[in-house]
Amino acid sequence: MGGVFFKDQESSTSQIPIEISDAKNAPRLNFVPFFSSPAGLPCSQIANSAFTLGTAAVLPFYTLMIVAPRAELTKKILKSSIPYIVLGNLYAYLLYLSWTPDTIRFLFASKYLLPELPGIAKMFSSEMTLTSAWIHLLVVDLFAARQVYYDGLQENIETRHSVCLCLLSCPVGILAHIITKAAITRSREKIEHGGH
């Protein structure tokens, strides 16, 4: 039980068992804990399945916010923390699978211990790391879209366009909501003051 597997860069399925004591002398390969691939599934298959599952999991929430924003069912479902728990666990699992001894070195490559683009690019060259980042984006985007949705309900402001943009490009969706809210608030103030 003390062994680890090293995954060859060329193949997602070939794994060479190496004892911990031999790990220092091992060639530079991607480190994958021996229990990381359940039922012997290749990492690329896990990454592809997680990518599809994560993407499909958020779509019903966006659909409800866009198609039926004022429906009681939508309000009830969006109060749930279940998507964040499920996707958060999926993200943690993928992060675990994508972790290598070089991860910290890639993250804090500069002498000031700040991330640098070349190191991040190397880190994201792995399908597993890229998939974990995708799940991360889906969770954060859904959370932001839900906040936009709730703000729209509270302020009686249209949010469908902003929620849709949050799915496609979250910062643009948030910006669209801020602009929409400012424009509607200003318009309401003009009406309250007799159009002046």
Backbone as ProteinMPNN parsed JSONL, in Angstrom:
{"seq_chain_A": "MGGVFFKDQESSTSQIPIEISDAKNAPRLNFVPFFSSPAGLPCSQIANSAFTLGTAAVLPFYTLMIVAPRAELTKKILKSSIPYIVLGNLYAYLLYLSWTPDTIRFLFASKYLLPELPGIAKMFSSEMTLTSAWIHLLVVDLFAARQVYYDGLQENIETRHSVCLCLLSCPVGILAHIITKAAITRSREKIEHGGH", "coords_chain_A": {"N_chain_A": [[0.818, -1.219, 0.0], [2.175, 1.108, 0.098], [3.009, 2.199, -2.238], [3.227, 4.368, -5.14], [1.879, 5.613, -8.206], [3.296, 6.552, -11.263], [2.413, 8.51, -13.932], [2.82, 8.281, -17.326], [3.643, 10.948, -19.518], [2.827, 10.787, -22.18], [0.744, 8.966, -22.341], [-2.468, 8.456, -21.008], [-3.167, 6.217, -19.74], [-1.098, 4.423, -19.174], [0.612, 3.327, -16.424], [3.223, 3.276, -14.105], [4.258, 1.38, -11.463], [5.974, 2.593, -8.634], [8.006, 2.364, -5.857], [7.817, 4.283, -2.826], [10.34, 4.781, -1.739], [11.892, 4.743, -4.0], [11.11, 6.94, -5.349], [12.524, 9.381, -5.479], [14.532, 8.896, -7.319], [13.167, 8.522, -9.615], [12.142, 9.045, -13.036], [11.165, 12.3, -14.357], [7.923, 12.543, -14.191], [4.33, 12.732, -14.43], [2.781, 12.83, -11.312], [0.531, 10.637, -9.86], [-1.674, 9.617, -7.429], [-2.046, 6.183, -6.392], [-4.666, 5.437, -5.881], [-6.267, 7.109, -7.254], [-7.607, 6.771, -9.653], [-10.537, 5.515, -10.029], [-11.746, 2.212, -10.336], [-9.902, 1.702, -12.266], [-10.131, 3.536, -14.35], [-9.082, 5.534, -17.104], [-7.425, 8.676, -16.722], [-8.13, 10.654, -18.594], [-10.684, 9.869, -19.348], [-12.104, 10.193, -16.965], [-11.814, 12.965, -16.67], [-13.175, 13.905, -18.998], [-15.771, 12.912, -18.536], [-16.423, 14.223, -16.128], [-16.33, 16.866, -17.001], [-18.502, 16.965, -18.807], [-20.622, 16.183, -17.08], [-20.534, 18.24, -15.099], [-21.077, 20.523, -16.674], [-23.639, 19.915, -17.673], [-25.007, 19.816, -15.261], [-25.382, 22.441, -14.314], [-27.029, 23.677, -16.137], [-29.945, 23.318, -15.858], [-30.535, 25.139, -13.766], [-29.837, 27.667, -14.774], [-31.639, 27.673, -16.899], [-34.141, 27.765, -15.564], [-33.889, 30.288, -14.269], [-33.876, 31.947, -16.473], [-36.081, 31.266, -18.134], [-38.324, 31.056, -16.412], [-38.313, 33.165, -14.286], [-39.812, 34.286, -12.172], [-41.316, 32.289, -11.109], [-42.55, 30.17, -8.512], [-41.41, 27.661, -8.194], [-38.874, 28.008, -9.339], [-37.767, 29.895, -7.562], [-37.736, 28.367, -5.234], [-36.052, 26.167, -5.912], [-33.659, 27.481, -6.468], [-32.862, 28.306, -3.977], [-31.61, 26.2, -2.891], [-28.646, 24.569, -1.73], [-27.539, 22.399, -2.831], [-26.456, 22.109, -5.558], [-24.01, 23.426, -5.269], [-22.749, 21.984, -3.3], [-22.507, 19.437, -4.498], [-21.073, 20.035, -6.901], [-18.902, 21.299, -5.728], [-17.703, 19.196, -4.324], [-17.054, 17.563, -6.506], [-15.23, 19.242, -7.785], [-13.205, 19.365, -5.794], [-12.361, 16.696, -5.804], [-11.377, 16.433, -8.445], [-9.366, 18.331, -8.346], [-7.698, 17.141, -6.509], [-6.964, 14.857, -8.009], [-5.544, 16.095, -10.03], [-3.363, 17.176, -8.83], [0.124, 17.558, -8.54], [3.614, 17.003, -7.658], [4.822, 19.234, -8.752], [2.933, 21.241, -8.77], [2.775, 23.357, -6.826], [5.172, 24.626, -7.423], [4.645, 25.494, -10.04], [2.532, 27.251, -9.522], [3.651, 29.239, -7.874], [5.904, 30.518, -9.19], [7.576, 32.738, -9.496], [10.221, 34.823, -8.099], [9.073, 36.307, -6.162], [7.115, 34.791, -5.171], [4.706, 34.757, -6.598], [2.075, 33.921, -8.903], [2.934, 33.078, -12.286], [2.464, 33.522, -15.775], [3.646, 31.547, -17.658], [4.084, 29.301, -15.941], [1.482, 28.762, -15.03], [0.312, 28.13, -17.477], [1.663, 25.733, -18.077], [0.712, 24.171, -15.989], [-2.012, 24.028, -16.628], [-1.941, 22.471, -18.868], [-2.637, 19.911, -18.504], [-5.352, 17.657, -18.863], [-6.94, 16.985, -16.658], [-6.444, 19.031, -14.796], [-7.367, 21.198, -16.27], [-10.069, 20.491, -16.496], [-10.811, 20.587, -13.777], [-10.529, 23.322, -13.382], [-12.548, 24.216, -15.095], [-14.854, 23.25, -13.8], [-14.639, 24.745, -11.486], [-15.051, 27.332, -12.558], [-17.715, 27.001, -13.458], [-19.105, 26.681, -11.016], [-18.583, 29.118, -9.659], [-19.588, 30.948, -11.534], [-22.311, 30.179, -11.608], [-23.024, 30.779, -8.984], [-22.649, 33.569, -8.977], [-24.529, 34.262, -10.961], [-26.853, 33.517, -9.671], [-26.864, 35.374, -7.586], [-27.2, 37.737, -9.046], [-29.737, 37.186, -10.094], [-31.288, 37.046, -7.69], [-30.957, 39.687, -6.804], [-32.255, 41.031, -8.841], [-34.893, 40.128, -8.438], [-35.412, 41.245, -5.925], [-35.134, 43.995, -6.414], [-36.915, 44.361, -8.431], [-36.083, 44.153, -11.166], [-35.266, 43.429, -14.522], [-33.494, 40.504, -15.287], [-32.805, 38.468, -17.011], [-31.181, 38.662, -19.344], [-28.731, 39.307, -18.189], [-28.247, 37.097, -16.532], [-28.066, 35.113, -18.481], [-25.749, 35.996, -19.769], [-23.981, 35.643, -17.651], [-23.693, 32.896, -17.658], [-22.334, 32.538, -20.057], [-20.178, 34.363, -20.01], [-19.16, 35.339, -17.217], [-18.122, 37.801, -15.866], [-18.975, 39.741, -17.711], [-21.72, 39.383, -17.596], [-22.251, 40.187, -14.949], [-21.464, 42.872, -15.146], [-23.347, 43.726, -17.055], [-25.659, 43.504, -15.525], [-25.181, 45.426, -13.537], [-25.16, 47.776, -15.091], [-27.755, 47.664, -16.182], [-29.296, 47.801, -13.824], [-28.542, 50.338, -12.858], [-29.491, 51.979, -14.949], [-32.274, 51.469, -14.903], [-32.91, 52.249, -12.294], [-32.273, 54.96, -12.435], [-34.137, 55.767, -14.366], [-36.528, 55.266, -12.996], [-36.28, 57.093, -10.921], [-36.435, 59.498, -12.339], [-39.068, 59.369, -13.24], [-40.418, 59.449, -10.809], [-39.807, 62.029, -10.014], [-41.245, 63.574, -11.724], [-40.335, 63.503, -14.377], [-38.146, 65.187, -14.72]], "CA_chain_A": [[0.0, 0.0, 0.0], [3.014, 2.3, 0.188], [3.476, 2.626, -3.547], [2.529, 5.392, -5.908], [1.997, 5.392, -9.622], [3.68, 7.697, -12.071], [1.725, 8.417, -15.216], [3.621, 8.753, -18.434], [3.062, 12.142, -20.151], [2.26, 10.473, -23.48], [-0.445, 8.122, -22.257], [-3.227, 8.65, -19.779], [-3.492, 4.924, -19.147], [0.051, 3.639, -18.733], [1.084, 3.719, -15.111], [4.35, 2.479, -13.68], [4.349, 1.428, -10.003], [7.29, 2.897, -8.085], [7.953, 2.446, -4.406], [8.12, 5.614, -2.297], [11.781, 4.916, -1.551], [12.491, 4.953, -5.313], [10.497, 8.103, -5.998], [13.517, 10.434, -5.726], [15.32, 8.544, -8.489], [12.267, 8.28, -10.741], [12.146, 10.09, -14.066], [10.178, 13.346, -14.123], [6.635, 12.187, -14.783], [3.199, 13.241, -13.658], [2.472, 12.052, -10.125], [-0.883, 10.335, -9.665], [-1.808, 8.622, -6.367], [-2.52, 4.925, -6.951], [-6.098, 5.254, -5.698], [-6.94, 8.251, -7.86], [-8.387, 6.407, -10.818], [-11.429, 4.451, -9.59], [-12.038, 1.119, -11.272], [-8.898, 1.699, -13.324], [-10.494, 4.413, -15.465], [-8.039, 6.483, -17.49], [-7.674, 10.05, -16.265], [-8.824, 11.432, -19.627], [-12.106, 9.498, -19.297], [-12.651, 10.863, -15.775], [-11.877, 14.398, -16.986], [-14.246, 14.136, -19.973], [-17.066, 12.659, -17.878], [-16.651, 15.304, -15.161], [-16.603, 18.075, -17.783], [-19.886, 16.853, -19.3], [-21.516, 16.17, -15.921], [-20.566, 19.581, -14.511], [-21.757, 21.445, -17.596], [-25.065, 19.565, -17.688], [-25.599, 20.037, -13.933], [-25.758, 23.845, -14.068], [-27.979, 24.173, -17.141], [-31.33, 23.484, -15.38], [-30.654, 26.335, -12.926], [-29.867, 28.806, -15.696], [-32.894, 27.603, -17.654], [-35.214, 28.273, -14.7], [-33.716, 31.734, -14.046], [-34.134, 32.674, -17.721], [-37.415, 30.966, -18.678], [-39.392, 31.282, -15.422], [-37.632, 33.792, -13.15], [-40.694, 34.638, -11.049], [-42.057, 31.097, -10.683], [-42.229, 29.704, -7.156], [-40.504, 26.522, -8.335], [-37.537, 28.566, -9.569], [-37.304, 30.489, -6.301], [-37.48, 27.278, -4.282], [-34.89, 25.388, -6.35], [-32.443, 28.29, -6.386], [-32.455, 28.435, -2.577], [-30.879, 24.981, -2.533], [-27.18, 24.555, -1.775], [-27.124, 21.1, -3.367], [-25.518, 22.159, -6.689], [-22.695, 23.878, -4.808], [-22.16, 20.858, -2.555], [-22.147, 18.4, -5.469], [-19.997, 20.52, -7.767], [-17.744, 21.554, -4.874], [-17.048, 17.9, -4.104], [-16.462, 17.157, -7.78], [-14.048, 20.079, -7.97], [-12.164, 18.933, -4.851], [-11.859, 15.413, -6.291], [-10.565, 16.688, -9.64], [-8.174, 19.046, -7.897], [-6.86, 16.095, -5.917], [-6.418, 14.04, -9.09], [-4.643, 16.87, -10.878], [-2.239, 17.678, -8.033], [1.426, 16.922, -8.743], [4.643, 17.673, -6.865], [5.186, 20.502, -9.391], [1.827, 22.202, -8.74], [3.17, 24.551, -6.06], [6.236, 25.305, -8.179], [4.001, 26.183, -11.152], [1.712, 28.34, -8.998], [4.464, 30.306, -7.27], [7.144, 30.388, -9.941], [8.442, 33.918, -9.445], [10.995, 34.984, -6.863], [8.182, 36.959, -5.195], [6.082, 33.795, -4.866], [3.463, 35.109, -7.285], [1.885, 33.121, -10.115], [3.385, 33.625, -13.564], [1.719, 32.925, -16.881], [4.202, 30.291, -18.182], [3.839, 28.225, -14.987], [0.049, 28.45, -15.065], [0.068, 27.463, -18.76], [2.134, 24.349, -17.934], [-0.197, 23.485, -15.08], [-3.279, 23.795, -17.315], [-1.772, 21.605, -20.036], [-3.232, 18.631, -18.128], [-6.817, 17.612, -19.001], [-7.556, 16.932, -15.335], [-6.359, 20.377, -14.233], [-8.273, 22.031, -17.059], [-11.438, 20.138, -16.1], [-11.065, 21.131, -12.435], [-10.725, 24.77, -13.557], [-13.866, 24.393, -15.709], [-15.846, 23.055, -12.736], [-14.483, 25.939, -10.65], [-15.746, 28.425, -13.248], [-19.154, 26.742, -13.45], [-19.627, 26.93, -9.668], [-18.514, 30.561, -9.376], [-20.527, 31.614, -12.449], [-23.679, 29.914, -11.148], [-23.216, 31.541, -7.752], [-22.81, 34.972, -9.37], [-25.809, 34.38, -11.666], [-27.912, 33.443, -8.652], [-26.871, 36.669, -6.897], [-27.827, 38.676, -9.991], [-31.148, 36.808, -10.123], [-31.904, 37.492, -6.433], [-30.971, 41.155, -6.79], [-33.323, 41.419, -9.769], [-36.182, 39.913, -7.771], [-35.553, 42.209, -4.832], [-35.254, 45.364, -6.939], [-37.86, 44.315, -9.544], [-35.293, 44.498, -12.356], [-35.086, 42.316, -15.474], [-32.141, 39.93, -15.17], [-32.605, 37.32, -17.902], [-30.012, 38.888, -20.206], [-27.538, 39.272, -17.348], [-28.059, 35.696, -16.125], [-27.584, 34.42, -19.676], [-24.356, 36.398, -19.952], [-23.2, 35.014, -16.577], [-23.385, 31.548, -18.114], [-21.372, 32.591, -21.161], [-19.001, 35.136, -19.601], [-19.682, 35.871, -15.955], [-17.867, 39.221, -15.601], [-19.823, 40.544, -18.602], [-23.068, 39.283, -17.031], [-22.304, 41.059, -13.763], [-21.42, 44.245, -15.659], [-24.655, 43.995, -17.675], [-26.624, 43.709, -14.446], [-24.891, 46.729, -12.907], [-25.612, 48.817, -16.024], [-29.221, 47.582, -16.228], [-29.823, 48.292, -12.548], [-28.323, 51.79, -12.812], [-30.392, 52.613, -15.923], [-33.657, 51.358, -14.429], [-33.021, 53.086, -11.096], [-32.3, 56.366, -12.893], [-35.417, 55.976, -15.037], [-37.559, 55.33, -11.954], [-36.123, 58.371, -10.195], [-36.959, 60.554, -13.213], [-40.533, 59.272, -13.224], [-40.869, 59.908, -9.482], [-39.643, 63.487, -9.935], [-42.01, 64.232, -12.777], [-39.66, 63.526, -15.677], [-37.049, 66.17, -14.809]], "C_chain_A": [[0.846, 1.261, 0.0], [3.446, 2.825, -1.148], [2.671, 3.759, -4.127], [2.676, 5.017, -7.366], [2.459, 6.673, -10.269], [3.087, 7.495, -13.439], [2.621, 9.01, -16.282], [2.902, 9.907, -19.116], [2.333, 11.79, -21.448], [0.934, 9.733, -23.385], [-1.153, 8.356, -20.945], [-3.503, 7.329, -19.094], [-2.285, 4.157, -18.651], [0.56, 4.191, -17.414], [2.149, 2.747, -14.656], [4.411, 2.539, -12.161], [5.791, 1.681, -9.57], [7.143, 2.998, -6.583], [8.357, 3.848, -3.964], [9.628, 5.807, -2.175], [12.493, 5.178, -2.874], [12.045, 6.255, -5.971], [11.505, 9.201, -6.298], [14.287, 10.18, -7.013], [14.469, 8.339, -9.735], [12.419, 9.37, -11.782], [11.042, 11.096, -13.784], [8.913, 13.05, -14.907], [5.535, 12.765, -13.925], [2.883, 12.296, -12.512], [0.968, 11.867, -10.019], [-0.981, 9.316, -8.544], [-2.461, 7.357, -6.907], [-4.015, 4.727, -6.797], [-6.908, 6.341, -6.385], [-7.85, 7.878, -9.021], [-9.301, 5.241, -10.459], [-11.705, 3.461, -10.709], [-11.085, 1.12, -12.457], [-9.234, 2.569, -14.52], [-9.33, 5.324, -15.819], [-8.42, 7.897, -17.061], [-8.419, 10.884, -17.304], [-10.317, 11.119, -19.639], [-12.787, 10.162, -18.101], [-12.836, 12.349, -16.073], [-13.027, 14.697, -17.938], [-15.626, 13.946, -19.352], [-17.409, 13.782, -16.904], [-16.988, 16.605, -15.873], [-18.062, 18.088, -18.241], [-20.884, 16.921, -18.155], [-21.66, 17.561, -15.31], [-21.328, 20.564, -15.37], [-23.263, 21.186, -17.6], [-25.745, 19.897, -16.359], [-26.06, 21.472, -13.71], [-26.853, 24.339, -15.008], [-29.424, 24.279, -16.651], [-31.533, 24.746, -14.534], [-30.695, 27.603, -13.78], [-31.182, 28.838, -16.468], [-34.046, 28.165, -16.836], [-35.101, 29.782, -14.486], [-34.062, 32.543, -15.285], [-35.576, 32.488, -18.194], [-38.533, 31.328, -17.695], [-38.823, 31.945, -14.161], [-38.53, 34.071, -11.945], [-41.511, 33.45, -10.526], [-41.605, 30.657, -9.295], [-41.266, 28.525, -7.19], [-39.063, 27.011, -8.511], [-36.966, 29.117, -8.274], [-36.922, 29.412, -5.298], [-36.201, 26.519, -4.635], [-33.601, 26.19, -6.186], [-31.994, 28.566, -4.948], [-31.563, 27.278, -2.14], [-29.366, 25.171, -2.653], [-26.653, 23.281, -2.429], [-26.177, 21.226, -4.571], [-24.107, 22.568, -6.264], [-21.981, 22.779, -4.025], [-21.662, 19.794, -3.53], [-20.96, 18.847, -6.321], [-18.739, 20.853, -6.965], [-16.975, 20.281, -4.58], [-16.377, 17.388, -5.375], [-15.184, 17.943, -8.042], [-12.901, 19.627, -7.062], [-11.543, 17.615, -5.312], [-10.941, 15.605, -7.502], [-9.273, 17.418, -9.282], [-7.176, 18.058, -7.298], [-6.19, 15.252, -7.003], [-5.381, 14.793, -9.913], [-3.391, 17.348, -10.142], [-0.976, 16.874, -8.327], [2.44, 17.604, -7.834], [5.031, 19.037, -7.447], [4.102, 21.575, -9.283], [2.205, 23.488, -8.009], [4.231, 25.339, -6.813], [5.637, 26.079, -9.359], [3.211, 27.399, -10.663], [2.545, 29.523, -8.531], [5.856, 30.296, -7.884], [8.087, 31.582, -9.788], [9.192, 33.995, -8.117], [10.173, 35.678, -5.781], [7.028, 36.05, -4.774], [4.708, 34.183, -5.41], [3.305, 34.211, -8.511], [2.42, 33.85, -11.342], [2.72, 32.848, -14.679], [2.341, 31.637, -17.416], [3.96, 29.09, -17.254], [2.384, 27.788, -14.979], [-0.292, 27.714, -16.364], [0.519, 26.002, -18.696], [1.161, 23.548, -17.068], [-1.503, 23.12, -15.795], [-3.126, 22.98, -18.595], [-2.329, 20.21, -19.762], [-4.751, 18.699, -18.266], [-7.509, 17.671, -17.646], [-7.562, 18.317, -14.689], [-7.311, 21.315, -14.958], [-9.73, 21.765, -16.696], [-11.758, 20.675, -14.716], [-11.284, 22.64, -12.518], [-12.099, 25.067, -14.163], [-14.975, 24.269, -14.662], [-15.82, 24.258, -11.789], [-15.242, 27.116, -11.259], [-17.26, 28.233, -13.224], [-19.773, 27.074, -12.098], [-19.671, 28.428, -9.384], [-19.495, 31.326, -10.263], [-21.977, 31.411, -12.02], [-23.99, 30.708, -9.883], [-23.456, 33.021, -8.071], [-24.145, 35.191, -10.083], [-26.964, 34.357, -10.681], [-28.0, 34.762, -7.877], [-27.521, 37.75, -7.759], [-29.336, 38.442, -10.023], [-31.87, 37.314, -8.873], [-31.995, 39.012, -6.352], [-32.074, 41.677, -7.704], [-34.698, 41.231, -9.167], [-36.436, 40.969, -6.707], [-35.815, 43.622, -5.332], [-36.269, 45.476, -8.08], [-37.201, 44.796, -10.846], [-35.158, 43.253, -13.223], [-33.639, 41.82, -15.415], [-31.862, 38.818, -16.178], [-31.365, 37.478, -18.778], [-28.717, 38.789, -19.398], [-27.224, 37.852, -16.894], [-27.516, 34.884, -17.297], [-26.112, 34.744, -19.924], [-23.453, 35.813, -18.862], [-22.812, 33.593, -16.962], [-22.276, 31.572, -19.159], [-20.067, 33.283, -20.772], [-19.386, 35.936, -18.359], [-19.369, 37.345, -15.697], [-18.712, 40.154, -16.471], [-21.268, 40.527, -18.096], [-23.247, 40.178, -15.815], [-22.318, 42.517, -14.189], [-22.757, 44.635, -16.292], [-25.709, 44.26, -16.612], [-26.419, 45.06, -13.772], [-25.401, 47.863, -13.787], [-27.137, 48.848, -16.085], [-29.84, 48.174, -14.967], [-29.685, 49.81, -12.446], [-29.295, 52.514, -13.74], [-31.835, 52.585, -15.435], [-33.875, 52.229, -13.193], [-33.114, 54.555, -11.485], [-33.628, 56.702, -13.555], [-36.558, 56.098, -14.021], [-37.49, 56.644, -11.18], [-36.662, 59.531, -11.016], [-38.481, 60.567, -13.19], [-41.089, 59.788, -11.899], [-40.787, 61.417, -9.355], [-40.285, 64.202, -11.106], [-41.282, 64.387, -14.092], [-38.55, 64.515, -15.795], [-35.727, 65.513, -14.575]], "O_chain_A": [[0.311, 2.366, -0.087], [4.185, 3.808, -1.208], [1.574, 4.07, -3.662], [3.516, 4.188, -7.717], [2.055, 7.763, -9.863], [3.238, 6.432, -14.042], [3.118, 10.126, -16.137], [1.683, 9.862, -19.281], [1.33, 12.421, -21.784], [0.087, 9.867, -24.269], [-0.52, 8.444, -19.893], [-4.022, 7.311, -17.978], [-2.43, 3.306, -17.774], [0.896, 5.371, -17.304], [1.998, 1.535, -14.803], [4.595, 3.62, -11.601], [6.718, 1.053, -10.082], [6.23, 3.664, -6.095], [9.139, 4.52, -4.637], [10.139, 6.886, -2.477], [13.575, 5.766, -2.887], [12.55, 6.624, -7.031], [11.35, 9.9, -7.3], [14.655, 11.119, -7.72], [14.997, 8.015, -10.799], [12.784, 10.498, -11.453], [10.092, 10.794, -13.061], [8.839, 13.273, -16.115], [5.784, 13.236, -12.816], [2.734, 11.092, -12.72], [0.215, 12.838, -10.083], [-0.422, 8.227, -8.678], [-3.33, 7.431, -7.776], [-4.594, 3.916, -7.521], [-8.103, 6.483, -6.127], [-8.78, 8.621, -9.333], [-8.889, 4.087, -10.571], [-11.873, 3.834, -11.87], [-11.413, 0.605, -13.526], [-8.681, 2.366, -15.6], [-8.657, 5.837, -14.925], [-9.597, 8.258, -17.043], [-9.246, 11.724, -16.948], [-11.131, 12.002, -19.91], [-13.917, 10.638, -18.213], [-13.88, 12.925, -15.768], [-13.781, 15.643, -17.713], [-16.542, 14.728, -19.61], [-18.551, 14.24, -16.857], [-17.836, 17.366, -15.407], [-18.765, 19.086, -18.084], [-21.884, 17.635, -18.243], [-22.772, 18.01, -15.034], [-22.131, 21.349, -14.866], [-24.062, 22.12, -17.539], [-26.931, 20.225, -16.337], [-27.031, 21.699, -12.988], [-27.533, 25.319, -14.703], [-30.094, 25.253, -16.994], [-32.601, 25.356, -14.588], [-31.499, 28.501, -13.53], [-31.767, 29.903, -16.667], [-34.844, 28.953, -17.345], [-36.111, 30.485, -14.517], [-34.492, 33.691, -15.177], [-36.22, 33.451, -18.611], [-39.572, 31.847, -18.102], [-38.851, 31.348, -13.085], [-38.049, 34.089, -10.812], [-42.308, 33.603, -9.601], [-40.428, 30.759, -8.949], [-40.405, 28.398, -6.319], [-38.143, 26.475, -7.893], [-35.818, 28.842, -7.927], [-35.915, 29.525, -4.6], [-35.367, 26.26, -3.768], [-32.568, 25.638, -5.808], [-30.867, 29.01, -4.727], [-30.851, 27.372, -1.14], [-28.879, 25.845, -3.56], [-25.441, 23.11, -2.562], [-25.174, 20.513, -4.614], [-23.123, 22.104, -6.842], [-20.757, 22.661, -4.082], [-20.538, 19.306, -3.408], [-19.968, 18.129, -6.448], [-17.627, 20.704, -7.472], [-15.744, 20.276, -4.584], [-15.272, 16.848, -5.33], [-14.176, 17.379, -8.467], [-11.76, 19.519, -7.509], [-10.328, 17.439, -5.218], [-9.865, 15.012, -7.574], [-8.217, 17.147, -9.853], [-5.974, 18.133, -7.551], [-4.994, 14.968, -6.927], [-4.444, 14.19, -10.436], [-2.465, 17.868, -10.765], [-1.012, 15.644, -8.357], [2.159, 18.674, -7.292], [5.516, 19.902, -6.718], [4.339, 22.718, -9.673], [1.977, 24.584, -8.52], [4.197, 26.569, -6.842], [6.069, 27.195, -9.649], [3.217, 28.449, -11.306], [2.184, 30.676, -8.767], [6.855, 30.093, -7.194], [9.298, 31.424, -9.944], [8.842, 33.323, -7.146], [10.54, 35.639, -4.607], [6.089, 36.485, -4.108], [3.684, 33.964, -4.763], [4.302, 33.786, -9.096], [2.366, 35.077, -11.425], [2.446, 31.655, -14.542], [1.598, 30.677, -17.618], [3.665, 27.992, -17.725], [2.084, 26.595, -14.928], [-1.093, 26.78, -16.354], [-0.174, 25.124, -19.211], [0.833, 22.402, -17.374], [-2.039, 22.031, -15.592], [-4.097, 22.816, -19.335], [-2.477, 19.411, -20.686], [-5.373, 19.673, -17.841], [-8.54, 18.326, -17.498], [-8.564, 18.728, -14.104], [-7.983, 22.134, -14.33], [-10.532, 22.694, -16.599], [-12.862, 21.172, -14.492], [-12.13, 23.182, -11.806], [-12.742, 26.049, -13.793], [-15.911, 25.069, -14.633], [-16.869, 24.727, -11.348], [-15.984, 27.811, -10.565], [-18.005, 29.187, -12.997], [-20.843, 27.678, -12.036], [-20.688, 28.945, -8.919], [-20.161, 32.25, -9.797], [-22.779, 32.345, -12.059], [-25.087, 31.245, -9.731], [-24.353, 33.648, -7.506], [-24.819, 36.191, -9.84], [-27.939, 35.092, -10.839], [-29.097, 35.213, -7.55], [-28.292, 38.572, -7.265], [-30.118, 39.392, -9.983], [-32.929, 37.932, -8.971], [-32.995, 39.555, -5.885], [-32.748, 42.654, -7.376], [-35.579, 42.069, -9.354], [-37.534, 41.515, -6.602], [-36.614, 44.357, -4.754], [-36.463, 46.558, -8.634], [-37.688, 45.705, -11.519], [-34.958, 42.151, -12.711], [-32.693, 42.605, -15.482], [-30.758, 38.275, -16.185], [-30.589, 36.536, -18.935], [-27.723, 38.245, -19.879], [-26.061, 37.449, -16.873], [-26.612, 34.065, -17.126], [-25.325, 33.857, -20.252], [-22.285, 35.52, -19.12], [-21.719, 33.136, -16.628], [-21.384, 30.723, -19.144], [-18.984, 32.843, -21.157], [-19.873, 37.062, -18.452], [-20.279, 38.09, -15.335], [-19.117, 41.228, -16.026], [-21.961, 41.543, -18.16], [-24.271, 40.845, -15.669], [-23.093, 43.313, -13.659], [-23.243, 45.747, -16.086], [-26.556, 45.138, -16.777], [-27.388, 45.758, -13.472], [-26.007, 48.81, -13.286], [-27.744, 49.919, -16.047], [-30.791, 48.952, -15.037], [-30.608, 50.49, -11.997], [-29.859, 53.543, -13.369], [-32.544, 53.585, -15.548], [-34.915, 52.876, -13.065], [-33.925, 55.303, -10.939], [-34.183, 57.78, -13.342], [-37.446, 56.937, -14.174], [-38.516, 57.228, -10.832], [-37.276, 60.448, -10.47], [-39.106, 61.625, -13.128], [-42.106, 60.48, -11.871], [-41.604, 62.027, -8.666], [-39.9, 65.323, -11.44], [-41.576, 65.308, -14.854], [-38.025, 64.69, -16.895], [-34.692, 66.179, -14.611]]}, "name": "protein", "num_of_chains": 1, "seq": "MGGVFFKDQESSTSQIPIEISDAKNAPRLNFVPFFSSPAGLPCSQIANSAFTLGTAAVLPFYTLMIVAPRAELTKKILKSSIPYIVLGNLYAYLLYLSWTPDTIRFLFASKYLLPELPGIAKMFSSEMTLTSAWIHLLVVDLFAARQVYYDGLQENIETRHSVCLCLLSCPVGILAHIITKAAITRSREKIEHGGH"}
